[in-house]
Amino acid sequence: MTTSTLLPARPGGTATVDTAYVAYAVSPTTATAGASPTRTVTDVVDRVPLLALVAPLLLFTHGIVSWVDGLDSLDDTGILGGLGGLAAAREQGALSVAAGILLVTSVAGFAWLTTTLGARLKHLPLALPTAILAAFGAGATGTVWLGHLTGLLGDTLPAALSSGGAVLTGVALAAVLVALAVEGRLPVGSLALAAVGTAVLLLPWGLEPLGALLLLIALGPLTRSPDVD
């Protein structure tokens, strides 16, 4: 059964049925359903919580895998009753390859996070230089890992070359975090904790999992909020 709707007469005219007006009166959203959605900055920032959570966790996992990968050195001394299974895994490269993949993906995650957060800066023009620096660091990290994996690079490399890519990405992320703190969109406490976590990562004591956890806590405000305003 179809019902008709009579609209009030317009001033100076007769009562007519305006189909477009009726359609909008019945369902305002129907008339605008065909409009194409507009991509806003908020759509880009939706990646921040996931990246701020996943990147430190990947770095933490890399630290654990690297630590386990180094336990086979204890097998020669007879400590812990022998770790022949771990030694065999190292010879096959399983743990080393896994650690390398985790490191590359973690650095790539931090680079992506840097680029996304840099786009949110309103007053400091650091988005483009930090994005380039972070991307270059991630690319360098992946290149060095592939060089090790394929045998093109030797087992012993200068620290500046083997860890330089990750350091560059870390510097870019640090610059963005400082800028966010200056603009009042990141707690100063989080910035200080991130600095402590970075210092722990730079220590030559194998404390990478601890440093990664500190970074995870420092980036906590970003994981709880979908928008860094």
Secondary structure, DSSP 8 states (H G I E B T S, - for coil): ----------TTS-----HHHHHHHH-HHHHTTTS-----HHHHHTTHHHHHHHHHHHHHHHHHHHHHHGGGGGGGGTGGG--HHHHHHHHHTHHHHHHHHHHHHHHHHHHHHHHHHHTT-SSS--HHHHHHHHHHHHHHHHHHHHHHHHTSS-S---HHHHSHHHHHHHHHHHHHHHHHHHTTSS-HHHHHHHHHHHHHHHSTTS-HHHHHHHHHHHTHHHHH-S---
